[in-house]
Amino acid sequence: MTVIQNNVIINKPIGEVYTFLADLNNHEQLMPENIYNWTSTADEARFTIKNMAKLALKISQRIENKEIVCVPSEEAPFDIKLAWRLEEQGNETRATFVIEAQLNMMMKMMASGPLQKLVDHQIQRLKETLG
């Protein structure tokens, strides 16, 4: 299992960060430019990663003010789980974005860099969007 993660401190209460992340409609704001054909509801999102793959994700678990977990709702190129984990730190919130992917050695070499860039980009965009 390949685990890719990063975290950031958001200067907002945990409830506000959780409410934003719990609605997949908001996640389009966190995506890099190479994501297009975005469609979403509060519970599902579909998009295309330029030159890579189409993905359909659904929220499989919500634990209020703690964690939001997304898994593929259709067949994906590999097993993957995306999770936002939140921790209260006074008036601020530590948001950690974790991608767990079942990658063979070849896929790991090809996908690890882009997945790390995606995690880093989403963390940065969350900070810019919510402050």
C-alpha positions in Angstrom: 0.0 0.0 0.0 1.3 3.4 -1.0 0.4 6.2 1.4 0.8 9.8 0.2 -0.1 12.7 2.6 0.3 16.3 3.6 -1.3 18.6 6.1 -2.0 22.2 6.7 -3.3 24.4 9.5 -6.5 26.3 8.6 -7.3 29.4 10.6 -11.0 28.3 10.9 -13.0 26.3 13.5 -13.1 22.6 12.8 -16.9 22.6 12.1 -16.4 25.1 9.2 -13.6 23.1 7.6 -15.6 19.9 8.0 -18.8 21.4 6.5 -16.8 22.6 3.4 -15.0 19.2 2.9 -18.1 17.0 3.6 -19.7 18.4 0.4 -18.0 17.1 -2.8 -19.4 20.1 -4.7 -16.8 22.2 -2.9 -13.9 19.9 -4.0 -13.8 21.3 -7.5 -12.2 24.5 -6.0 -9.3 22.4 -4.7 -8.5 20.7 -8.0 -5.5 21.5 -10.2 -5.9 22.7 -13.8 -5.3 19.2 -15.3 -8.8 18.1 -13.9 -11.7 18.7 -16.2 -15.2 17.5 -17.0 -16.1 18.0 -13.3 -19.6 17.0 -12.2 -20.6 16.5 -8.6 -23.3 16.2 -5.9 -22.7 16.5 -2.2 -21.9 12.7 -2.2 -20.3 12.0 -5.6 -17.9 13.5 -8.0 -16.8 12.6 -11.5 -13.9 14.1 -13.3 -11.1 13.5 -15.9 -7.4 13.7 -15.1 -5.8 15.0 -18.3 -3.8 12.3 -20.1 -4.5 9.8 -17.3 -7.9 8.6 -16.3 -11.6 9.3 -15.6 -12.5 8.9 -12.0 -15.8 8.7 -10.1 -15.6 9.0 -6.4 -18.2 8.7 -3.6 -18.1 9.5 0.0 -18.0 6.2 1.9 -17.8 7.6 5.4 -18.3 10.8 7.2 -17.4 11.2 10.9 -18.4 14.7 11.9 -15.5 17.0 12.5 -13.1 14.1 12.2 -12.9 12.4 8.8 -14.3 12.3 5.3 -13.4 9.2 3.2 -13.9 8.8 -0.6 -13.6 5.7 -2.6 -14.2 5.0 -6.3 -17.8 4.5 -7.2 -16.9 2.8 -10.5 -13.9 0.7 -11.5 -10.6 2.6 -11.1 -7.2 1.9 -12.5 -6.1 0.8 -9.0 -7.6 0.5 -5.5 -7.5 3.9 -3.9 -8.9 5.6 -0.8 -8.8 9.4 -0.2 -9.3 10.7 3.3 -9.5 14.2 4.8 -8.7 13.9 8.5 -9.3 16.9 10.8 -7.9 17.7 14.2 -8.9 20.7 16.4 -6.1 22.9 17.4 -7.6 25.7 19.5 -9.4 28.0 17.1 -7.6 26.4 14.2 -7.9 23.1 12.4 -5.2 20.8 11.2 -6.4 19.2 7.9 -4.5 16.2 6.6 -5.2 14.8 3.2 -4.2 11.1 2.8 -4.3 9.0 -0.4 -3.9 5.3 0.0 -3.3 3.4 -3.2 -2.6 -0.2 -4.1 0.1 0.3 -6.7 2.4 -2.2 -8.3 6.0 -1.2 -8.7 5.5 0.2 -12.2 2.3 2.2 -11.3 4.1 3.4 -8.2 6.9 4.9 -10.3 4.4 6.5 -12.6 1.7 7.7 -10.2 3.5 8.6 -7.0 4.7 12.0 -8.2 1.4 13.1 -9.7 -0.5 11.9 -6.6 1.9 13.8 -4.3 1.4 16.9 -6.4 -2.4 16.4 -6.2 -2.2 16.1 -2.4 0.1 19.2 -2.1 -2.1 21.2 -4.4 -5.3 20.4 -2.6 -3.8 21.2 0.8 -2.6 24.6 -0.6 -5.9 25.4 -2.2 -7.8 24.5 1.0 -5.7 27.0 2.9 -6.2 29.6 0.2 -10.0 29.0 0.0 -10.7 28.9 3.7 -7.8 30.9 5.0 
